[in-house]
């Protein structure tokens, strides 16, 4: 589309300012749209766990001109070890194996990536922090949006980039119980003091049905992650104290450094707690409203591909809107058609990863750590890794980017 062409729909509201939202805002503004982003949090959400950027997503980042900043923000993890209850290392792997990343892929902290995307998009984009959507009404020539604080406004298009528990999806398509598929696991992540003096190193402590991880990165002292079976009764999503009690009770007999990590949990500024779940939708849009990232196709937090899907989805959605001159009747179905196979491959991969991450018995843990311990010494380890890496590499690159 040339700058002299008129956009059929120019004003776009994006709900969510994590990764998908700012990435979409960047491209839409670049293509001539007038963009507003609303975010419930009072400011950009810093901190968070480490995320992978693979394959096609790295190509998008390069097209945004952000590759140097992403490389600078790299966690630079040197490797990691699986340990037993007494802290003895059962198996150790270097960065080429523990990260399962191909050359050119990267790993960063979610908060660092959010800051990079926000900084790239904030010029020319209106951000409304500390506000949320309370009602959405589609009319023939626009979308009436009511906010908790800001006055009601009319936009040509609305995009939900607001994650697993998407407000936009719920208001437009229905309750999340219809679209969210649970793996049966929960996870929590939070910052902790680096009392183990880890230097860009990760420790993994598996017990039957549960995993405790702690790692340090170039940017942070340390992060702890707990993965465990979803209990029958859960606290409210806003009840942080109740969530922390649940984690403490679940790992009360954890052993290793578990007690010390749990003691730090109430003092952490970035506690995250949620189910390990996927989002599966037949349609990612309804008339003038579309979804992108986890709101439409979350592969689960343990998949290693959710962030990449969000970045690629934002690029394709914005590009299709540009190509269609803002005509959502053309752009939204084309966006889904281009992304569908790529998304389906990553959803399947994410489900397998989540189900295999936690060993269910002591014998399974022994088998897992024995295989890992042997792998690093095999003279043909690269050949042995190919069957493991092939599905991941295929899924991460299963889309040819259009040059919009």
C-alpha positions in Angstrom: 0.0 0.0 0.0 1.4 3.4 -0.9 1.1 6.4 1.4 -1.4 8.0 -1.0 -3.9 5.1 -0.6 -6.8 5.5 1.8 -7.3 3.1 4.7 -10.8 1.7 4.9 -10.4 1.5 8.7 -7.7 3.6 10.2 -8.3 3.7 14.0 -7.3 0.5 15.9 -7.6 -0.2 19.6 -5.2 -3.0 20.9 -5.9 -4.5 24.3 -2.7 -5.6 26.0 0.8 -4.1 26.3 3.0 -7.2 26.9 4.6 -8.4 23.7 2.0 -9.0 21.0 0.3 -5.7 21.6 3.3 -3.4 21.2 4.6 -5.5 18.3 1.3 -5.1 16.5 1.2 -1.4 17.4 4.7 -0.9 15.9 3.7 -2.4 12.5 0.3 -0.8 12.3 1.7 2.7 13.0 4.4 2.1 10.5 1.7 1.3 7.9 -0.3 4.5 8.6 -2.9 3.3 11.1 -3.8 5.4 14.2 -3.2 3.1 17.1 -4.3 3.1 20.8 -3.1 0.5 23.3 -4.9 -0.1 26.6 -3.2 -2.0 29.4 -4.8 -2.8 32.8 -1.5 -2.6 34.6 -0.5 0.9 35.8 2.9 0.7 34.0 4.8 -1.7 31.7 5.2 -5.0 33.5 8.8 -5.6 34.2 10.4 -8.9 35.3 9.0 -12.3 34.4 10.5 -15.6 33.2 12.9 -16.2 30.4 11.4 -16.8 26.9 12.7 -18.2 23.7 12.8 -16.4 20.3 13.1 -18.9 17.4 13.1 -19.2 13.7 10.6 -16.9 11.9 10.2 -14.7 15.0 13.9 -13.8 14.8 13.3 -12.8 11.2 10.5 -10.5 12.3 12.7 -8.9 15.0 15.4 -8.3 12.4 12.8 -6.6 10.1 11.9 -4.4 13.1 15.6 -3.4 13.4 15.7 -4.8 17.0 18.2 -7.5 16.6 21.1 -5.7 18.3 18.9 -4.9 21.3 17.7 -8.5 21.6 21.2 -9.8 21.4 22.3 -7.3 24.1 19.4 -8.5 26.3 20.3 -12.2 25.9 20.2 -14.2 29.2 23.6 -15.7 28.2 22.8 -18.9 30.2 26.0 -21.0 30.2 24.2 -24.3 30.9 22.6 -26.1 33.8 22.4 -29.2 35.9 19.8 -31.7 37.2 20.2 -32.2 41.0 18.9 -34.5 43.6 17.5 -33.8 47.1 21.0 -33.3 48.6 22.1 -31.0 45.7 24.3 -33.5 44.0 24.5 -33.0 40.2 22.9 -35.9 38.4 23.5 -34.5 34.9 24.9 -31.3 33.4 24.4 -29.8 30.0 25.9 -26.8 28.2 23.9 -24.0 26.5 23.7 -25.8 23.2 21.7 -28.7 24.8 19.8 -27.2 27.7 18.3 -24.4 25.6 17.4 -26.6 22.6 18.0 -23.5 20.4 19.3 -23.5 16.8 22.0 -21.1 15.8 20.6 -17.6 15.5 17.8 -18.2 18.1 17.8 -16.2 21.3 16.6 -16.3 24.9 15.6 -13.1 26.9 13.6 -12.2 30.0 10.0 -11.5 29.2 10.2 -8.1 30.9 13.2 -7.1 28.8 11.4 -8.1 25.6 8.3 -6.1 26.6 10.4 -3.0 27.2 12.2 -3.4 23.9 8.8 -3.7 22.0 7.3 -0.8 24.0 10.2 1.5 23.3 10.1 0.6 19.6 6.3 1.3 19.3 5.7 4.2 21.7 6.5 7.0 19.3 3.2 7.9 17.5 1.1 5.3 19.5 -1.2 6.2 22.3 -0.8 4.1 25.4 -3.5 4.0 28.1 -2.0 2.4 31.2 -4.0 1.6 34.3 -7.3 1.1 32.4 -9.3 -1.7 31.0 -12.2 -2.5 28.7 -15.6 -2.9 30.4 -17.9 -3.3 27.3 -17.6 -3.8 23.6 -20.4 -3.1 21.1 -20.0 -3.7 17.4 -22.0 -1.5 15.1 -22.0 -1.4 11.3 -19.3 1.3 11.0 -17.2 0.8 14.1 -16.8 -0.6 17.6 -18.0 1.3 20.7 -15.6 0.6 23.6 -16.3 1.5 27.2 -13.4 1.8 29.6 -13.1 1.6 33.4 -11.7 5.1 33.5 -11.4 6.7 30.1 -14.5 8.0 28.3 -16.3 5.7 25.8 -14.7 5.9 22.4 -15.4 4.5 18.9 -12.7 2.7 16.9 -12.8 1.2 13.5 -11.2 -2.1 14.7 -10.3 -3.8 18.0 -7.6 -6.4 18.6 -7.3 -8.5 21.7 -3.6 -9.1 22.6 -4.4 -9.7 26.2 -3.2 -13.2 26.8 -4.6 -16.5 28.1 -7.4 -14.8 30.1 -8.3 -12.4 27.3 -11.0 -9.8 28.2 -11.7 -9.1 24.6 -12.1 -12.8 23.8 -14.5 -13.3 26.7 -16.7 -10.3 25.8 -16.8 -11.2 22.1 -16.7 -15.0 21.9 -17.7 -16.2 25.3 -16.1 -17.7 28.5 -12.6 -19.1 28.4 -13.8 -22.5 29.5 -14.9 -23.0 25.8 -11.5 -22.3 24.4 -8.8 -23.0 27.1 -7.4 -26.6 27.1 -5.6 -27.5 30.4 -2.6 -29.8 30.5 -3.3 -30.6 34.2 -0.3 -28.6 35.4 0.2 -25.3 37.1 3.4 -23.1 37.2 4.6 -20.2 39.2 7.7 -18.0 38.7 9.2 -15.3 40.9 12.5 -13.5 41.5 14.6 -14.7 44.5 17.9 -13.7 46.1 20.8 -15.5 44.4 21.8 -17.4 47.6 23.4 -20.2 45.5 25.7 -17.8 43.7 24.6 -19.0 40.3 26.4 -17.3 37.4 24.1 -17.6 34.3 23.5 -21.2 35.4 20.3 -23.2 35.8 19.5 -25.9 38.4 16.6 -28.3 38.0 15.3 -30.4 40.8 12.8 -33.0 39.7 10.6 -35.1 42.0 7.7 -37.3 40.8 5.1 -35.0 39.3 6.8 -31.8 40.2 9.8 -29.7 39.2 11.7 -26.9 40.9 14.0 -24.7 38.8 16.2 -21.8 39.8 18.5 -19.8 37.4 20.4 -16.6 37.1 20.8 -14.5 34.0 23.0 -11.7 32.8 20.3 -9.3 33.9 18.8 -10.8 37.1 20.0 -12.2 40.4 17.8 -15.3 40.2 14.4 -16.6 39.3 12.6 -19.7 40.7 10.0 -21.7 38.9 7.7 -24.4 40.4 5.7 -26.7 38.2 3.1 -29.0 39.8 -0.2 -30.8 39.2 -3.2 -28.6 39.2 -5.1 -29.0 42.5 -8.8 -29.7 42.7 -9.4 -26.3 44.4 -7.8 -23.1 43.2 -7.7 -19.7 44.8 -9.1 -16.7 42.9 -6.9 -15.3 40.1 -6.5 -12.1 42.1 -5.7 -13.8 45.4 -1.9 -13.7 45.4 -1.6 -14.7 49.1 -3.8 -17.7 48.5 -1.8 -18.7 45.5 1.4 -18.5 47.5 0.0 -20.6 50.3 -1.0 -23.2 47.7 2.5 -23.4 46.3 4.0 -23.5 49.8 1.7 -26.4 50.9 2.3 -28.3 47.6 6.1 -28.2 48.1 6.2 -28.4 51.9 8.2 -31.6 51.8 10.2 -30.6 48.8 13.8 -31.0 49.9 16.9 -29.5 48.3 16.7 -25.7 48.4 12.9 -25.6 48.1 12.2 -24.2 51.6 14.7 -21.3 51.1 13.1 -20.4 47.7 9.6 -20.5 49.2 10.6 -18.2 52.0 11.6 -15.6 49.4 8.3 -15.9 47.5 6.1 -13.4 49.5 8.8 -10.7 49.1 9.1 -11.1 45.3 7.9 -8.1 43.2 7.0 -10.2 40.1 5.2 -13.3 41.3 3.5 -15.1 38.4 1.0 -18.0 38.9 -1.2 -19.7 36.3 -2.3 -22.9 34.7 -0.2 -24.5 32.0 -2.8 -24.3 29.3 -3.5 -23.8 25.6 -6.0 -21.7 23.7 -7.6 -23.2 20.7 -10.1 -21.3 18.6 -11.8 -22.2 15.3 -12.0 -18.4 14.4 -9.7 -15.7 15.5 -12.0 -12.8 14.6 -15.6 -11.7 14.6 -16.6 -8.9 12.3 -14.4 -5.9 13.4 -12.6 -7.6 16.3 -9.6 -10.0 16.1 -7.3 -11.8 18.5 -3.5 -12.2 18.3 -0.9 -14.1 20.4 -1.9 -16.1 23.5 -5.5 -14.7 23.3 -6.0 -16.6 20.1 -3.5 -19.5 20.1 -1.5 -19.9 23.3 0.7 -23.1 23.0 1.3 -23.0 26.8 3.9 -21.3 28.9 6.1 -24.4 28.9 6.1 -24.7 25.1 9.0 -22.4 24.4 7.1 -21.0 21.4 4.3 -18.7 22.8 6.4 -15.5 22.5 7.5 -16.4 18.9 3.9 -17.0 17.9 2.8 -13.6 19.3 5.5 -11.7 17.4 4.9 -13.5 14.1 1.1 -13.2 14.5 1.4 -9.4 15.1 3.5 -9.1 12.0 1.2 -11.1 9.8 -2.0 -9.4 11.1 -0.6 -5.9 10.6 0.7 -6.9 7.1 -2.6 -8.3 6.0 -4.5 -5.2 7.2 -2.0 -3.1 5.2 -2.4 -5.2 2.1 -6.2 -5.0 2.3 -6.1 -1.3 2.8 -7.6 -1.7 6.2 -10.5 -3.9 5.0 -11.1 -6.3 7.9 -13.4 -8.5 5.8 -10.3 -9.4 3.7 -7.5 -9.0 6.2 -8.8 -11.0 9.2 -9.5 -14.3 7.2 -6.3 -13.9 5.3 -4.3 -13.5 8.6 -5.8 -16.7 9.9 -5.2 -18.6 6.6 -1.6 -17.6 6.5 -1.0 -18.4 10.2 -3.1 -21.6 10.7 -0.6 -24.3 9.8 2.2 -22.6 11.6 0.0 -22.2 14.7 -1.2 -25.8 14.6 2.3 -27.2 14.5 3.3 -25.2 17.5 0.2 -26.1 19.4 1.0 -29.8 19.0 4.6 -29.2 19.9 3.6 -27.2 23.0 1.3 -29.9 24.2 4.0 -32.6 23.9 6.6 -30.4 25.7 4.2 -29.7 28.6 3.3 -33.4 29.0 7.0 -34.5 28.9 8.5 -31.9 31.1 7.5 -33.4 34.4 8.5 -37.1 35.1 5.8 -39.0 36.9 7.9 -41.5 38.9 11.3 -41.9 40.5 12.2 -44.5 37.8 11.3 -42.1 35.1 13.5 -39.4 36.7 16.5 -41.9 36.9 16.0 -42.8 33.2 15.8 -39.1 32.2 18.9 -38.0 34.1 20.9 -41.0 33.0 20.1 -40.3 29.3 21.0 -36.6 29.8 24.3 -37.5 31.6 25.3 -39.8 28.7 24.3 -37.4 26.0 27.0 -34.8 26.5 29.7 -37.5 26.2 28.4 -39.2 23.1 30.8 -38.5 20.1 27.7 -38.5 17.9 25.6 -36.3 20.2 24.7 -33.9 17.3 23.3 -36.9 15.4 21.4 -38.1 18.5 19.9 -34.6 18.9 18.5 -34.4 15.5 15.3 -36.3 16.1 14.7 -34.2 19.2 15.4 -30.8 17.5 13.7 -31.6 14.2 10.1 -31.1 15.3 11.1 -27.9 17.2 13.1 -26.4 14.3 10.3 -27.4 11.8 7.6 -25.7 13.9 9.7 -22.6 14.6 10.3 -22.1 10.8 7.0 -23.4 9.4 6.0 -20.0 7.8 7.3 -18.0 5.0 7.1 -14.3 5.8 5.5 -12.0 3.2 7.3 -8.8 2.5 4.4 -6.4 3.2 
